[in-house]
Amino acid sequence: MKHIESFKKYGIFMVLVALMTYFSFASSSFLSTNNLFTIARQVSMLGIAAVGMAFVLLIGGIDLSIGSQVTLVNIVAAWLMVNAGIHPVLAVLLALAMSTSIGFFNGWIISTIKMPPIIVTLSMMIILEGVAYLVCKGLPIFGFPSSFSVIGQGYVGIIPIPVIIMVVIMGLGAFILNRTYFGRYFYAVGGNEEAAALSGINVVRVKYLVYSLSGLFAGIAGIVMLSRTNSGQVLVGKGFEFEVLTACVLGGVSVNGGQGKISNVFAGVLMIGVLSNGLVLLNVSQFTQMVIKGSVLLLAVAFDSIQKQQRNKKIKEKKTGAETSSDG
């Protein structure tokens, strides 16, 4: 039993080390300094958005609109800087306010109208993708001030700025979950929404906050991505939400709510980055990569579902045992 519990706790880190060991033998360039920094930069946007998705999953929700929010932030921020001539700082703030408002709107529909999160965010994903196309007419937007590229391409010493932003966001996420009453509310709502409401937690406001944070972090990821590519493009966030979801579930955040830690999410993000980078170095085709990543998500969700069934079984056995002892 102790070995099983240890694997549940540290399994993601063991798999990450095993994966890195395999790719280091399979490709001589995998452990090079340049490649490791490339992985770090590549996963930074994923890690930033994963904090918001983790919050959403913790309360028993889901946000499939994250990828489209990243795309829209890319297009809107680029359009504001290039077409409207707005200063980059103001353009970034307006784009982040927009993505946060979109997240709040998702939370409002889900908590007030009581629509299923998967339907609301799937619909929003399609709407936002369409809006992005309408804004840019399907064409890339480029020609930003050179100072804007610092966010996505700059360094502090030898550390890329996107990595620093990711670490700060993840640290903030861990602080919220572990050191604030908001974090306790997230776990409570995800564990049992009715019980949380009866204990005095304003479930509606918690959902407003969580989906707003999801929108904000998706927006920050979009800004970093825009700065890194120096071009606003309508396909930049395509499929991004599924990579974020995979990273969170691999990191042990339950799709059923109430369970998960940011430290494990970080390991899940690194695992996705290592897997993607390693497959590219081994010249694995894009379509094969899609099959592998989809299978990883399926297996991770299946593992989570099996764990839930086992927990429910134990709870029932304890209840049955308690009832039997009281009757005796």
C-alpha positions in Angstrom: 0.0 0.0 0.0 2.8 2.4 0.8 4.4 1.8 -2.6 1.1 2.5 -4.3 0.6 5.8 -2.3 4.2 6.8 -3.1 3.6 6.2 -6.8 0.4 8.3 -6.7 2.3 11.1 -5.0 5.6 11.0 -7.0 4.6 9.0 -10.1 4.6 12.0 -12.4 8.1 12.9 -11.4 9.3 9.3 -11.9 7.7 9.2 -15.4 9.3 12.6 -16.2 12.8 11.4 -15.2 12.3 8.2 -17.2 11.2 10.1 -20.3 14.1 12.5 -20.1 16.5 9.5 -19.7 15.1 7.8 -22.7 15.3 10.8 -25.0 18.9 11.6 -23.7 19.9 8.2 -25.1 17.8 8.4 -28.2 19.1 11.8 -29.2 22.5 13.2 -28.4 21.3 16.8 -28.7 18.4 16.4 -26.1 20.4 17.3 -23.0 22.3 20.2 -24.7 22.0 23.5 -22.9 20.3 25.2 -26.0 17.7 22.4 -26.2 16.9 22.5 -22.5 16.4 26.3 -22.7 14.2 25.7 -25.8 12.0 23.3 -23.9 11.8 25.8 -21.0 10.7 28.6 -23.3 8.2 26.4 -25.2 6.5 25.2 -22.0 6.3 28.7 -20.4 3.0 29.7 -22.1 1.6 26.2 -21.4 2.6 26.5 -17.7 1.0 30.0 -17.3 -2.3 28.9 -18.8 -2.2 25.6 -16.9 -2.6 27.4 -13.5 -5.9 28.9 -14.6 -7.1 25.5 -16.0 -6.0 23.8 -12.7 -8.2 26.2 -10.8 -11.2 25.5 -13.0 -10.7 21.7 -12.8 -10.4 22.0 -9.0 -14.0 23.4 -8.7 -15.3 20.6 -11.0 -15.4 22.7 -14.2 -13.6 22.9 -17.5 -12.5 25.7 -19.8 -12.2 24.7 -23.5 -12.1 28.3 -24.6 -8.5 28.9 -23.4 -6.9 28.3 -26.8 -9.3 30.7 -28.5 -8.7 33.3 -25.7 -5.0 33.0 -26.4 -5.7 33.6 -30.2 -8.0 36.5 -29.6 -5.5 38.2 -27.2 -2.8 37.7 -29.9 -4.9 39.3 -32.6 -6.4 42.1 -30.5 -3.1 43.2 -28.8 -1.4 43.1 -32.2 -4.2 45.1 -33.9 -4.2 47.7 -31.1 -0.4 48.2 -31.4 -0.1 48.2 -35.2 -3.5 49.4 -36.6 -4.6 51.7 -33.7 -1.1 52.9 -32.8 -1.7 52.3 -29.1 1.4 52.1 -26.8 2.3 48.4 -26.1 1.8 48.7 -22.4 -1.8 50.0 -22.8 -2.5 47.5 -25.6 -1.4 44.6 -23.3 -3.5 45.9 -20.4 -6.6 46.2 -22.6 -6.1 42.7 -24.1 -5.7 41.2 -20.6 -8.8 43.1 -19.4 -10.7 41.6 -22.3 -9.5 38.0 -21.6 -10.4 38.4 -17.9 -13.8 39.7 -18.9 -14.4 36.7 -21.2 -13.5 34.4 -18.3 -15.9 36.3 -16.0 -18.6 36.0 -18.6 -18.0 32.2 -18.8 -18.3 32.0 -15.0 -21.5 34.1 -15.0 -23.2 31.9 -17.6 -22.1 28.7 -15.8 -23.1 29.7 -12.3 -26.1 31.9 -13.0 -27.8 30.2 -15.9 -26.6 26.8 -14.7 -25.4 25.7 -18.1 -22.8 22.8 -18.3 -19.2 24.2 -18.3 -18.2 22.1 -21.3 -21.1 23.5 -23.4 -20.5 27.1 -22.4 -16.7 27.0 -23.0 -17.0 25.0 -26.2 -19.4 27.5 -27.6 -17.2 30.4 -26.4 -14.2 28.7 -28.1 -16.0 28.8 -31.5 -17.3 32.3 -31.0 -13.9 33.7 -30.0 -12.2 32.0 -32.9 -14.7 33.6 -35.3 -14.2 37.0 -33.7 -10.4 36.7 -34.1 -10.9 36.0 -37.9 -13.2 39.0 -38.2 -10.7 41.3 -36.6 -7.7 40.4 -38.7 -9.6 39.1 -41.8 -7.5 35.9 -41.5 -4.2 37.7 -42.1 -1.2 37.8 -39.7 -0.5 41.2 -38.0 3.1 42.3 -37.5 5.2 45.4 -37.2 5.4 45.8 -33.4 7.8 48.1 -31.5 11.1 46.3 -30.9 10.7 46.8 -27.1 7.7 44.5 -27.1 9.8 41.5 -28.1 11.5 41.6 -24.7 8.6 39.9 -23.0 8.8 36.7 -25.1 12.5 36.8 -26.3 14.4 38.6 -23.5 16.6 37.2 -20.8 17.5 38.0 -17.2 21.0 36.7 -17.0 20.8 33.3 -18.8 17.1 32.7 -17.8 14.5 33.5 -20.5 11.9 36.0 -19.3 8.9 33.8 -20.3 10.3 31.1 -17.9 10.5 33.7 -15.1 6.9 34.8 -15.8 5.8 31.1 -15.7 7.5 30.5 -12.4 6.0 33.7 -10.9 2.5 32.7 -12.0 2.9 29.1 -10.7 4.2 30.5 -7.4 1.2 32.7 -7.2 -1.1 29.8 -8.0 0.5 27.7 -5.3 0.2 30.5 -2.8 -3.5 31.0 -3.6 -4.2 27.3 -3.1 -2.1 26.7 0.0 -2.1 30.0 1.9 -5.5 31.7 1.2 -9.1 30.9 2.1 -9.9 31.2 -1.7 -7.8 28.1 -2.2 -9.7 26.2 0.5 -12.9 27.4 -1.2 -11.7 26.0 -4.6 -11.1 22.5 -3.0 -14.4 22.7 -1.1 -16.5 23.6 -4.1 -14.9 20.9 -6.2 -15.2 18.3 -3.5 -18.9 18.8 -2.8 -20.6 21.9 -4.1 -23.8 21.5 -2.1 -21.8 20.9 1.2 -19.7 24.0 0.4 -22.8 26.1 -0.1 -24.3 24.9 3.1 -21.1 25.7 5.0 -21.5 29.4 4.0 -19.2 29.5 0.9 -20.6 31.7 -1.9 -20.2 29.2 -4.7 -21.4 31.6 -7.4 -18.7 34.2 -6.5 -16.0 31.4 -6.4 -16.9 30.4 -9.9 -16.8 34.1 -11.0 -13.3 34.4 -9.6 -12.0 31.1 -10.9 -13.1 31.6 -14.5 -11.9 35.2 -14.4 -8.4 34.0 -13.3 -8.5 31.4 -16.0 -9.1 34.2 -18.6 -6.4 36.4 -17.1 -3.7 33.6 -17.2 -4.8 32.6 -20.7 -4.4 36.3 -21.7 -0.9 36.4 -20.2 0.1 33.3 -22.1 -1.3 34.9 -25.2 0.8 38.1 -24.7 4.0 36.0 -24.1 3.2 34.0 -27.2 2.7 37.1 -29.3 5.9 38.7 -28.1 7.8 35.5 -28.9 6.5 35.1 -32.4 6.3 38.8 -33.2 3.2 38.2 -35.2 -0.5 37.9 -34.4 -1.9 34.8 -36.0 -5.3 33.2 -36.0 -4.0 29.6 -35.6 -1.6 30.3 -32.7 -4.0 28.9 -30.1 -5.4 26.0 -32.1 -5.5 22.9 -29.9 -3.7 24.8 -27.1 -6.5 24.0 -24.6 -6.0 20.3 -25.0 -2.3 20.5 -24.2 -3.1 22.6 -21.1 -5.8 20.1 -20.1 -3.4 17.2 -20.6 -0.7 18.8 -18.5 -3.1 19.4 -15.7 -4.5 15.9 -15.7 -1.0 14.4 -16.0 -0.1 16.5 -13.0 -2.8 14.8 -10.9 -5.6 17.5 -11.1 -8.8 15.5 -11.0 -11.3 16.2 -13.8 -13.9 15.5 -11.1 -12.8 18.4 -9.0 -11.4 18.7 -5.5 -7.9 17.3 -6.0 -4.6 18.6 -7.4 -1.5 20.6 -6.6 0.4 23.2 -8.7 3.8 21.5 -8.1 2.5 18.4 -9.8 1.0 20.5 -12.6 4.4 22.0 -13.2 5.7 18.4 -13.6 2.9 17.7 -16.0 3.8 20.8 -18.1 7.4 19.7 -18.2 6.4 16.2 -19.3 4.4 17.6 -22.2 7.3 19.8 -23.2 9.8 17.0 -23.0 7.6 14.6 -24.9 6.9 17.2 -27.7 10.6 18.2 -28.0 11.8 14.6 -27.9 9.4 13.4 -30.6 10.5 16.3 -32.8 14.2 15.4 -32.3 13.4 11.8 -33.3 11.7 13.1 -36.5 8.3 11.6 -35.4 5.6 12.9 -37.8 3.1 15.5 -36.6 0.2 13.1 -37.0 1.9 10.4 -34.9 2.6 13.0 -32.2 -1.2 13.8 -32.2 -2.0 10.1 -31.7 0.6 9.8 -28.8 -0.6 13.0 -27.1 -4.3 12.0 -27.4 -3.5 8.6 -25.9 -1.6 10.2 -23.0 -4.6 12.4 -22.2 -7.0 9.3 -22.4 -4.8 7.3 -20.2 -4.4 10.1 -17.6 -8.2 10.6 -17.4 -8.7 6.8 -17.2 -6.3 6.7 -14.3 -8.1 9.5 -12.6 -11.5 7.8 -13.0 -10.1 4.5 -11.6 -8.8 6.3 -8.6 -12.2 8.0 -8.0 -13.9 4.6 -8.2 -11.5 3.2 -5.7 -12.0 6.1 -3.3 -15.8 5.8 -3.6 -15.6 2.1 -2.9 -13.5 2.7 0.2 -16.0 5.3 1.5 -18.9 2.9 1.0 -17.1 0.1 2.8 -16.3 2.4 5.7 -20.0 3.5 5.9 -21.2 -0.1 5.7 -18.7 -1.1 8.4 -19.8 1.8 10.7 -23.5 1.0 10.2 -22.9 -2.7 11.0 -20.9 -1.9 14.2 -23.6 0.6 15.3 -26.4 -2.0 14.7 -24.4 -4.6 16.7 
